[in-house]
Amino acid sequence: MAEVQAESLAQDRAQRVRMVVLRIFALLIVLAVTGLIVYFRDRLEQFAAYGYPGVFLVSLAGNATLVLPAPSLAAVFAMGAVLKPVLVGLVAGVGTTLGELTGYLAGFSGRALVENRARYEQITAWMRRNGALTILVLSFIPNPLFDIAGMAAGALKYPLWKFLLFCWVGKTMKTTLFALAGAQSVKFIERFLY
């Protein structure tokens, strides 16, 4: 009986060590991505000139940083006027969703740095009550709270596939609306020019 308990304790300890290593690795990824984005921030808008792949890269980078926002929605708006807006919205939706993994990983690592602790607690409560709706609504509305929602989702070990799915739906709806608005703005301005 003592051997079984000792073996169980050893397995628990090994599991905790693996989890700590995984969390540290997640935190290092978040810090590395944020550092790269801050370093290359001036060059992000140039990627939009490369069409749909550029929209994807700008959207990915614009949502991958937790420190300084990058102008991804402005690029989506502008590219919606040049390319097919629905396709721009879909591509940007995928890019923004993948970029939000940094917030999820920061929360998962257990080292999420949250300036507004009250807001974090509020969003965590929303996530506990209805995580899918919280992610969907906050990813659709242009606001800085989604990073906090991503951190809360990671900290609560909300299923990654659900986080990505509802984030993608909300982000894709938002980016498609911005791309359509960009396309319509060109048509509106052309009426006055011609």
SVG drawing of the C-alpha trace seen along z (x, -y; Angstrom):
<svg xmlns="http://www.w3.org/2000/svg" viewBox="-23 -66 36 68">
<polyline fill="none" stroke="black" stroke-width="0.4" points="0.0,0.0 2.8,-2.4 4.5,-1.7 1.2,-2.6 1.0,-5.9 4.6,-6.7 4.2,-5.9 1.0,-8.1 2.9,-11.0 5.7,-10.6 3.3,-10.7 1.5,-13.8 4.9,-15.5 5.9,-14.7 2.6,-16.0 3.1,-19.3 6.6,-19.6 5.4,-19.0 2.7,-21.6 5.1,-24.2 7.5,-23.6 4.6,-23.9 3.5,-27.2 7.0,-28.6 7.3,-27.7 3.9,-29.3 5.0,-32.5 8.3,-32.6 6.4,-32.2 4.2,-35.2 7.1,-37.3 9.1,-36.4 6.1,-37.1 5.4,-40.4 9.0,-41.5 9.2,-40.7 6.0,-42.6 7.2,-45.6 10.6,-45.5 9.0,-45.2 6.0,-47.4 6.9,-50.0 7.1,-47.3 3.7,-45.7 1.7,-48.0 4.0,-47.2 2.7,-43.6 -0.7,-44.7 0.7,-45.6 1.1,-41.8 -2.6,-41.2 -4.4,-38.5 -1.2,-37.0 -0.3,-40.5 -3.7,-41.0 -3.2,-37.7 0.2,-38.7 -0.9,-42.2 -3.9,-40.7 -1.9,-38.0 0.7,-40.4 -1.8,-43.1 -3.5,-40.7 -0.5,-38.8 0.9,-41.5 -0.3,-42.1 1.7,-45.3 1.2,-47.6 -1.7,-47.3 -0.8,-47.2 -3.0,-48.8 -4.6,-45.6 -8.2,-46.9 -7.0,-49.9 -5.2,-47.6 -8.4,-45.5 -10.4,-48.6 -8.0,-49.8 -7.6,-46.4 -11.3,-45.9 -11.4,-48.8 -8.8,-47.2 -9.5,-43.5 -12.7,-41.4 -13.9,-42.6 -15.5,-39.3 -12.4,-37.4 -10.3,-40.1 -12.6,-39.7 -12.2,-35.9 -8.4,-36.0 -8.2,-38.7 -10.5,-36.7 -8.2,-33.7 -5.1,-35.9 -6.7,-37.8 -7.8,-34.6 -4.4,-33.0 -2.9,-36.2 -5.1,-36.0 -3.4,-32.8 -0.8,-34.9 -3.4,-36.1 -4.7,-32.6 -1.2,-31.3 -0.4,-34.1 -3.3,-33.1 -2.6,-29.4 1.0,-30.1 -0.5,-31.5 1.6,-34.6 -0.9,-36.9 0.0,-40.5 -3.3,-42.4 -3.3,-46.1 -7.0,-46.3 -7.5,-43.5 -11.2,-44.4 -11.9,-44.1 -10.1,-40.8 -12.2,-39.4 -15.3,-40.6 -14.4,-39.0 -13.4,-35.8 -16.8,-35.6 -18.4,-36.1 -16.2,-33.3 -17.3,-31.0 -21.0,-31.7 -20.9,-31.5 -17.4,-31.4 -18.6,-30.9 -20.8,-34.0 -18.2,-36.1 -15.5,-35.2 -17.9,-35.7 -19.2,-39.1 -15.8,-40.5 -14.1,-39.3 -16.7,-41.0 -16.7,-44.4 -13.6,-46.5 -12.2,-46.9 -9.0,-46.3 -10.9,-43.8 -10.4,-40.8 -6.8,-40.3 -8.1,-40.0 -10.8,-37.5 -8.1,-35.5 -6.0,-35.5 -9.0,-34.5 -9.8,-31.7 -6.3,-30.4 -6.2,-30.7 -9.5,-28.8 -8.2,-26.1 -11.2,-26.9 -11.0,-24.3 -8.7,-25.7 -10.8,-24.6 -13.8,-26.4 -11.8,-29.5 -10.5,-29.5 -13.9,-28.7 -15.9,-31.5 -13.0,-33.9 -12.8,-33.2 -16.6,-33.7 -16.5,-37.1 -13.3,-38.3 -14.4,-37.3 -17.7,-39.1 -15.8,-42.2 -13.1,-42.1 -15.6,-41.5 -17.6,-44.5 -14.5,-46.6 -13.5,-45.3 -17.0,-46.0 -16.9,-49.5 -13.6,-50.1 -15.1,-49.0 -18.1,-51.2 -16.1,-54.2 -14.3,-54.1 -17.6,-54.0 -18.9,-56.9 -15.9,-59.0 -15.9,-58.2 -19.5,-59.7 -18.1,-63.1 -15.0,-62.8 -16.7,-61.8"/>
</svg>
